[in-house]
Structures are given as structure tokens and as C-alpha cells.
Amino acid sequence: MKTNDDVSGSLKIVNNGAFGKLGSKWSVLFAPDLMIQGTIGGQLSLLMLIEMVERAGFRVVSANTDGIVIICPTDEEDALAAVIAKWERLTGFETEETEYSALYSRDVNNYIAVKPDGSVKKKGAYAEPKIVASSWPSPLNEVCSDAVVEYVTKGVPIFKTIHACRDIRRFVTIRTVKGGAVKDGKYLGKAIRWYYSTDASGSINYKLNGNKVARSDGAKPLMELPDAFPNDVDYDWYIREAESILIDIGYRSERPTLDQHLLLAPVI
């Protein structure tokens, strides 16, 4: 049974695809003037919103072409809503709003957001891999982002989450290596999978030139999933990686002084 989200997602792909064709000279939809108007017009409109929000005394902490993140105290939400409504009247655009109780960002496209109900949205490098028509999922030490989420939302120590996980799939890295990869003289293929092991030495290398595959020191190939959880997982490596994520997202152990974060995304 299709849901509204399914329909919305499908129509978004159609709309984005049609807009992209405006810039292709091989498409019947080719219209570079319309593409520029849409792109520049949307960017200028978003900059206008940022200026109005900042002038009203609120702080914009992040922005991209899809929307902006605004810090807003709960007792000033009506004042912010009035600014947004004015912008909507001036531009003809509409906004959608998602409340966050906390937002931990490495950058605009990679973040962990906590909603008021305690649910978590992970974006970019911290998101769960998804299988889409154009690509395969690329897991990257998912146990580390799991541990970070448990720590910032529930205070569970990093090491406890990592040591408690018994699903080796949460520990693996999957990477495509052009020309294929080798480890200790054994050819692994072009799509390789590994975990970090206390028994592994050296790195995985490109077959074509012998160069090291990035971040593969201490990596143990895992081309077939084992029946039992390995006993040589380098837990210390994953703990350090999770701690580095905490630093990257700017986590502070003290509670924020403002109550909520609001993400306002113009719907064009």
C-alpha cells in the first residue's frame, strides 16, 4: 500500500529530474534561462529569509539550498512565525517546519538531529545506508554513529554501546576500489568489505599501482559474512572513531540554554 510519503518521494524525483533537464541541451526541456531563474531566484529568496530572520533577532546556524536552521527559544515561536509568514507572502513560497530539541552538525549535510519525541534523524555520513536505483549502500562503521546517538540522547558511554553490539555488519566498511584491491597478495575484487581487527597488519592496496586504500590500516577483509561474531574486533579503534565524531559534531556535555531548534525548509 502506497503512503503519502511514497507518492511525495516519487513526485520529488520527477520534479528534480525535469528541472535538471532544463540545463541539458540534449533534452526537449532544455531552457537554461528558466534553470538560472529558478536557481538564482531560489537562492536570493532564501538569503532574503535569512536576512529577515537575523534582523528580527533570531540566529541562523545553518543553511543550504533546501532550507535553514534557526535557533528559537520556545517563548518566541510566535514572533518567528510572523517573520516567516511575511516572507511567504512576499515570495509566494511555503515552508515546512521540523522541530529539533538538539542538533549536532559536522557541516550542513552531515548531522545528527534529535526531535522532541526522542527520535533521531541522521544525515550524510551518519545516516543509515539506503539502497536506491542509482547506487549500492556504503556502510561506514555504523556502530560508531550508533554509539554517538546513544551517548548524546541517553548518556550511554561510547564503549558500552560498541562492546554490546554483536552484529558484525555494524562494524564494516564497504568501498569500491577502481581496478580492484589486494591484501597480502590476495585479490579481493572491486567492491571490498572490511572491519578493523587486532590481528590485522598493514593495509589494503590498489591492485593497479600498489597505493594504499584510504583508512585501511589495520583492516581485515570480510568478503563473506561469518556465522559467528569475530573475536578479534579492534574495539579501541571504533571507540576512538566515535569519539572523533563527537568532536566533529561539536558535542558539549552541558545542556543547551535554548530549548529548541527549528528547521524551516522552503517548498518550491
C-alpha positions as a Markdown table, in Angstrom:
| # | Residue | x | y | z |
|---|---|---|---|---|
| 1 | Met | 0.0 | 0.0 | 0.0 |
| 2 | Lys | 1.4 | 3.3 | -1.0 |
| 3 | Thr | 1.7 | 6.1 | 1.6 |
| 4 | Asn | 1.7 | 9.9 | 1.1 |
| 5 | Asp | 5.5 | 9.7 | 1.7 |
| 6 | Asp | 5.9 | 7.3 | -1.2 |
| 7 | Val | 3.9 | 9.5 | -3.5 |
| 8 | Ser | 5.7 | 12.6 | -2.3 |
| 9 | Gly | 9.1 | 10.9 | -2.8 |
| 10 | Ser | 8.2 | 9.8 | -6.3 |
| 11 | Leu | 6.9 | 13.2 | -7.4 |
| 12 | Lys | 10.1 | 14.8 | -5.9 |
| 13 | Ile | 12.2 | 12.6 | -8.2 |
| 14 | Val | 10.1 | 13.6 | -11.2 |
| 15 | Asn | 10.3 | 17.3 | -10.4 |
| 16 | Asn | 14.0 | 17.3 | -9.7 |
| 17 | Gly | 14.6 | 15.3 | -12.9 |
| 18 | Ala | 12.6 | 17.7 | -15.0 |
| 19 | Phe | 14.4 | 20.7 | -13.5 |
| 20 | Gly | 17.8 | 19.1 | -14.2 |
| 21 | Lys | 16.8 | 18.6 | -17.9 |
| 22 | Leu | 16.4 | 22.4 | -18.2 |
| 23 | Gly | 20.2 | 22.5 | -18.3 |
| 24 | Ser | 20.7 | 19.7 | -20.8 |
| 25 | Lys | 21.0 | 20.7 | -24.5 |
| 26 | Trp | 20.0 | 17.2 | -25.5 |
| 27 | Ser | 16.6 | 17.4 | -23.7 |
| 28 | Val | 13.3 | 18.6 | -25.2 |
| 29 | Leu | 13.0 | 20.5 | -21.9 |
| 30 | Phe | 16.2 | 22.5 | -22.5 |
| 31 | Ala | 15.7 | 26.0 | -21.2 |
| 32 | Pro | 18.8 | 27.4 | -19.5 |
| 33 | Asp | 17.1 | 30.8 | -18.8 |
| 34 | Leu | 14.5 | 29.0 | -16.8 |
| 35 | Met | 17.1 | 27.0 | -14.9 |
| 36 | Ile | 19.0 | 30.1 | -14.0 |
| 37 | Gln | 15.9 | 31.9 | -12.9 |
| 38 | Gly | 14.9 | 29.0 | -10.7 |
| 39 | Thr | 18.3 | 28.5 | -9.2 |
| 40 | Ile | 19.3 | 32.1 | -8.6 |
| 41 | Gly | 15.7 | 33.2 | -7.7 |
| 42 | Gly | 15.5 | 30.4 | -5.0 |
| 43 | Gln | 18.9 | 31.3 | -3.6 |
| 44 | Leu | 18.1 | 35.0 | -3.4 |
| 45 | Ser | 14.8 | 34.3 | -1.8 |
| 46 | Leu | 16.5 | 32.1 | 0.8 |
| 47 | Leu | 19.1 | 34.8 | 1.5 |
| 48 | Met | 16.2 | 37.2 | 1.9 |
| 49 | Leu | 14.6 | 34.9 | 4.5 |
| 50 | Ile | 17.9 | 34.6 | 6.4 |
| 51 | Glu | 18.3 | 38.4 | 6.5 |
| 52 | Met | 14.7 | 38.9 | 7.8 |
| 53 | Val | 15.2 | 36.2 | 10.5 |
| 54 | Glu | 18.5 | 37.7 | 11.6 |
| 55 | Arg | 17.2 | 41.2 | 11.7 |
| 56 | Ala | 14.3 | 40.0 | 13.9 |
| 57 | Gly | 16.9 | 38.9 | 16.5 |
| 58 | Phe | 17.0 | 35.2 | 15.8 |
| 59 | Arg | 20.1 | 33.2 | 14.9 |
| 60 | Val | 20.5 | 31.2 | 11.7 |
| 61 | Val | 23.1 | 28.5 | 12.4 |
| 62 | Ser | 23.0 | 26.6 | 9.1 |
| 63 | Ala | 21.7 | 27.0 | 5.5 |
| 64 | Asn | 21.8 | 25.2 | 2.2 |
| 65 | Thr | 19.6 | 25.4 | -1.0 |
| 66 | Asp | 16.8 | 23.4 | 0.7 |
| 67 | Gly | 16.3 | 25.4 | 3.9 |
| 68 | Ile | 17.8 | 26.9 | 7.0 |
| 69 | Val | 18.2 | 26.0 | 10.7 |
| 70 | Ile | 17.2 | 28.6 | 13.2 |
| 71 | Ile | 17.7 | 28.7 | 16.9 |
| 72 | Cys | 14.5 | 29.9 | 18.6 |
| 73 | Pro | 13.5 | 30.0 | 22.3 |
| 74 | Thr | 10.1 | 28.4 | 22.9 |
| 75 | Asp | 8.6 | 31.6 | 24.2 |
| 76 | Glu | 9.4 | 33.4 | 20.9 |
| 77 | Glu | 8.0 | 31.0 | 18.4 |
| 78 | Asp | 5.1 | 33.2 | 17.5 |
| 79 | Ala | 7.4 | 36.1 | 16.7 |
| 80 | Leu | 9.5 | 33.9 | 14.4 |
| 81 | Ala | 6.3 | 32.5 | 12.8 |
| 82 | Ala | 5.3 | 36.1 | 12.0 |
| 83 | Val | 8.6 | 36.7 | 10.2 |
| 84 | Ile | 8.3 | 33.5 | 8.2 |
| 85 | Ala | 4.7 | 34.3 | 7.3 |
| 86 | Lys | 5.7 | 37.7 | 6.0 |
| 87 | Trp | 8.4 | 36.2 | 3.8 |
| 88 | Glu | 5.9 | 33.7 | 2.4 |
| 89 | Arg | 3.6 | 36.5 | 1.4 |
| 90 | Leu | 6.3 | 38.4 | -0.3 |
| 91 | Thr | 7.8 | 35.4 | -2.2 |
| 92 | Gly | 4.8 | 33.2 | -2.8 |
| 93 | Phe | 6.7 | 30.2 | -1.3 |
| 94 | Glu | 5.6 | 28.0 | 1.5 |
| 95 | Thr | 7.7 | 26.5 | 4.3 |
| 96 | Glu | 7.7 | 23.2 | 6.2 |
| 97 | Glu | 8.9 | 23.0 | 9.8 |
| 98 | Thr | 10.6 | 20.3 | 11.8 |
| 99 | Glu | 11.4 | 20.8 | 15.4 |
| 100 | Tyr | 14.6 | 19.6 | 16.9 |
| 101 | Ser | 15.5 | 19.6 | 20.6 |
| 102 | Ala | 19.2 | 19.3 | 19.7 |
| 103 | Leu | 21.3 | 19.4 | 16.5 |
| 104 | Tyr | 24.8 | 18.2 | 16.3 |
| 105 | Ser | 26.4 | 19.1 | 12.9 |
| 106 | Arg | 29.8 | 18.3 | 11.3 |
| 107 | Asp | 28.6 | 20.5 | 8.4 |
| 108 | Val | 25.4 | 21.4 | 6.6 |
| 109 | Asn | 25.0 | 18.0 | 5.0 |
| 110 | Asn | 26.3 | 15.7 | 7.8 |
| 111 | Tyr | 24.5 | 15.9 | 11.2 |
| 112 | Ile | 22.6 | 14.1 | 13.9 |
| 113 | Ala | 19.3 | 15.8 | 14.9 |
| 114 | Val | 17.2 | 14.9 | 18.0 |
| 115 | Lys | 13.5 | 15.5 | 17.8 |
| 116 | Pro | 11.3 | 16.4 | 20.8 |
| 117 | Asp | 9.9 | 12.9 | 21.0 |
| 118 | Gly | 13.4 | 11.5 | 21.3 |
| 119 | Ser | 13.6 | 10.1 | 17.8 |
| 120 | Val | 16.8 | 10.8 | 15.8 |
| 121 | Lys | 17.4 | 11.9 | 12.2 |
| 122 | Lys | 20.9 | 11.0 | 10.9 |
| 123 | Lys | 22.1 | 12.7 | 7.7 |
| 124 | Gly | 25.0 | 12.2 | 5.4 |
| 125 | Ala | 28.0 | 10.3 | 6.8 |
| 126 | Tyr | 25.9 | 9.4 | 9.9 |
| 127 | Ala | 22.8 | 8.1 | 8.1 |
| 128 | Glu | 21.7 | 4.5 | 7.6 |
| 129 | Pro | 22.7 | 3.3 | 4.1 |
| 130 | Lys | 19.8 | 3.1 | 1.7 |
| 131 | Ile | 19.6 | 1.1 | -1.5 |
| 132 | Val | 18.5 | 3.3 | -4.3 |
| 133 | Ala | 18.2 | 2.7 | -8.1 |
| 134 | Ser | 21.5 | 4.6 | -8.8 |
| 135 | Ser | 23.8 | 3.1 | -6.2 |
| 136 | Trp | 24.5 | 0.5 | -3.6 |
| 137 | Pro | 24.6 | 1.3 | 0.1 |
| 138 | Ser | 28.0 | 2.1 | 1.5 |
| 139 | Pro | 28.1 | 1.3 | 5.3 |
| 140 | Leu | 30.8 | 3.0 | 7.2 |
| 141 | Asn | 31.4 | 1.8 | 10.8 |
| 142 | Glu | 27.7 | 2.3 | 11.6 |
| 143 | Val | 28.3 | 1.1 | 15.2 |
| 144 | Cys | 30.2 | 4.4 | 15.8 |
| 145 | Ser | 27.3 | 6.6 | 14.9 |
| 146 | Asp | 25.0 | 4.3 | 16.9 |
| 147 | Ala | 27.3 | 4.9 | 19.9 |
| 148 | Val | 27.2 | 8.6 | 19.4 |
| 149 | Val | 23.4 | 8.7 | 19.2 |
| 150 | Glu | 23.1 | 6.6 | 22.4 |
| 151 | Tyr | 25.6 | 9.0 | 24.1 |
| 152 | Val | 24.0 | 12.3 | 23.2 |
| 153 | Thr | 20.4 | 11.2 | 23.7 |
| 154 | Lys | 20.7 | 8.8 | 26.7 |
| 155 | Gly | 24.1 | 9.3 | 28.1 |
| 156 | Val | 25.2 | 5.7 | 27.4 |
| 157 | Pro | 29.0 | 5.6 | 27.4 |
| 158 | Ile | 30.6 | 5.1 | 24.0 |
| 159 | Phe | 32.5 | 2.0 | 24.9 |
| 160 | Lys | 29.4 | 0.3 | 26.3 |
| 161 | Thr | 27.4 | 0.6 | 23.1 |
| 162 | Ile | 30.3 | -0.6 | 20.9 |
| 163 | His | 31.1 | -3.6 | 23.1 |
| 164 | Ala | 27.5 | -4.6 | 23.4 |
| 165 | Cys | 26.9 | -4.8 | 19.6 |
| 166 | Arg | 27.1 | -8.3 | 18.2 |
| 167 | Asp | 26.2 | -7.6 | 14.6 |
| 168 | Ile | 29.4 | -7.5 | 12.6 |
| 169 | Arg | 27.6 | -5.7 | 9.8 |
| 170 | Arg | 27.6 | -2.6 | 12.0 |
| 171 | Phe | 31.4 | -2.7 | 12.1 |
| 172 | Val | 32.2 | -3.0 | 8.4 |
| 173 | Thr | 33.3 | -0.5 | 5.8 |
| 174 | Ile | 32.4 | -1.1 | 2.2 |
| 175 | Arg | 34.3 | 0.6 | -0.6 |
| 176 | Thr | 34.5 | 0.4 | -4.3 |
| 177 | Val | 38.2 | 0.2 | -5.5 |
| 178 | Lys | 38.9 | 1.1 | -9.1 |
| 179 | Gly | 40.8 | -1.7 | -10.7 |
| 180 | Gly | 40.4 | -4.0 | -7.7 |
| 181 | Ala | 42.2 | -4.4 | -4.3 |
| 182 | Val | 44.6 | -6.8 | -2.8 |
| 183 | Lys | 45.6 | -7.7 | 0.8 |
| 184 | Asp | 48.7 | -9.7 | 1.5 |
| 185 | Gly | 48.9 | -10.7 | -2.2 |
| 186 | Lys | 45.3 | -11.9 | -2.4 |
| 187 | Tyr | 42.9 | -10.3 | -4.8 |
| 188 | Leu | 39.7 | -9.1 | -3.2 |
| 189 | Gly | 37.8 | -7.6 | -6.1 |
| 190 | Lys | 36.5 | -4.2 | -6.8 |
| 191 | Ala | 33.8 | -3.9 | -4.1 |
| 192 | Ile | 35.6 | -4.7 | -0.8 |
| 193 | Arg | 34.4 | -5.0 | 2.7 |
| 194 | Trp | 36.5 | -5.0 | 5.9 |
| 195 | Tyr | 36.4 | -4.5 | 9.7 |
| 196 | Tyr | 39.2 | -3.3 | 11.9 |
| 197 | Ser | 41.0 | -6.2 | 13.7 |
| 198 | Thr | 43.6 | -6.6 | 16.4 |
| 199 | Asp | 45.1 | -9.4 | 14.3 |
| 200 | Ala | 45.5 | -7.5 | 11.1 |
| 201 | Ser | 48.6 | -5.7 | 10.0 |
| 202 | Gly | 49.4 | -3.5 | 7.1 |
| 203 | Ser | 46.8 | -2.1 | 4.7 |
| 204 | Ile | 44.6 | -3.0 | 1.7 |
| 205 | Asn | 46.1 | -1.8 | -1.5 |
| 206 | Tyr | 45.1 | -0.9 | -5.1 |
| 207 | Lys | 46.0 | -3.8 | -7.5 |
| 208 | Leu | 46.9 | -1.4 | -10.3 |
| 209 | Asn | 49.5 | 0.8 | -8.5 |
| 210 | Gly | 50.0 | -0.6 | -5.1 |
| 211 | Asn | 48.7 | 2.5 | -3.4 |
| 212 | Lys | 47.0 | 2.2 | 0.0 |
| 213 | Val | 43.2 | 2.2 | 0.1 |
| 214 | Ala | 42.3 | 5.1 | 2.3 |
| 215 | Arg | 41.8 | 4.3 | 6.0 |
| 216 | Ser | 42.6 | 0.6 | 5.6 |
| 217 | Asp | 45.4 | 0.3 | 8.1 |
| 218 | Gly | 44.5 | -2.5 | 10.4 |
| 219 | Ala | 41.7 | -3.6 | 8.2 |
| 220 | Lys | 40.8 | -7.3 | 7.9 |
| 221 | Pro | 38.9 | -8.2 | 4.7 |
| 222 | Leu | 35.4 | -9.7 | 5.3 |
| 223 | Met | 34.2 | -10.6 | 1.8 |
| 224 | Glu | 31.8 | -13.2 | 3.3 |
| 225 | Leu | 29.8 | -12.6 | 6.5 |
| 226 | Pro | 30.8 | -15.1 | 9.2 |
| 227 | Asp | 28.3 | -17.3 | 11.1 |
| 228 | Ala | 29.8 | -16.1 | 14.4 |
| 229 | Phe | 30.9 | -12.7 | 15.6 |
| 230 | Pro | 34.7 | -12.4 | 15.2 |
| 231 | Asn | 36.8 | -12.4 | 18.4 |
| 232 | Asp | 39.4 | -10.0 | 17.0 |
| 233 | Val | 37.4 | -6.9 | 16.5 |
| 234 | Asp | 39.5 | -3.8 | 17.4 |
| 235 | Tyr | 37.1 | -2.2 | 19.8 |
| 236 | Asp | 39.6 | 0.6 | 20.7 |
| 237 | Trp | 39.6 | 1.7 | 17.0 |
| 238 | Tyr | 35.8 | 2.1 | 16.9 |
| 239 | Ile | 35.8 | 3.9 | 20.3 |
| 240 | Arg | 38.3 | 6.4 | 19.0 |
| 241 | Glu | 36.3 | 6.8 | 15.8 |
| 242 | Ala | 33.1 | 7.5 | 17.8 |
| 243 | Glu | 34.9 | 10.0 | 20.0 |
| 244 | Ser | 36.2 | 11.8 | 16.9 |
| 245 | Ile | 32.7 | 12.0 | 15.6 |
| 246 | Leu | 31.7 | 13.7 | 18.9 |
| 247 | Ile | 34.4 | 16.3 | 18.3 |
| 248 | Asp | 33.4 | 16.8 | 14.7 |
| 249 | Ile | 29.7 | 17.4 | 15.5 |
| 250 | Gly | 30.6 | 19.9 | 18.3 |
| 251 | Tyr | 29.0 | 18.0 | 21.1 |
| 252 | Arg | 29.1 | 19.5 | 24.6 |
| 253 | Ser | 28.1 | 17.6 | 27.6 |
| 254 | Glu | 26.2 | 20.6 | 29.2 |
| 255 | Arg | 22.6 | 21.1 | 28.2 |
| 256 | Pro | 22.0 | 24.0 | 25.7 |
| 257 | Thr | 20.5 | 27.2 | 27.0 |
| 258 | Leu | 17.9 | 27.4 | 24.3 |
| 259 | Asp | 15.1 | 25.0 | 24.3 |
| 260 | Gln | 14.6 | 24.1 | 20.6 |
| 261 | His | 16.0 | 24.2 | 17.1 |
| 262 | Leu | 13.7 | 24.7 | 14.2 |
| 263 | Leu | 14.4 | 23.6 | 10.7 |
| 264 | Leu | 12.4 | 25.6 | 8.1 |
| 265 | Ala | 12.6 | 24.3 | 4.5 |
| 266 | Pro | 11.0 | 26.4 | 1.8 |
| 267 | Val | 8.9 | 24.2 | -0.5 |
| 268 | Ile | 9.5 | 25.5 | -4.1 |
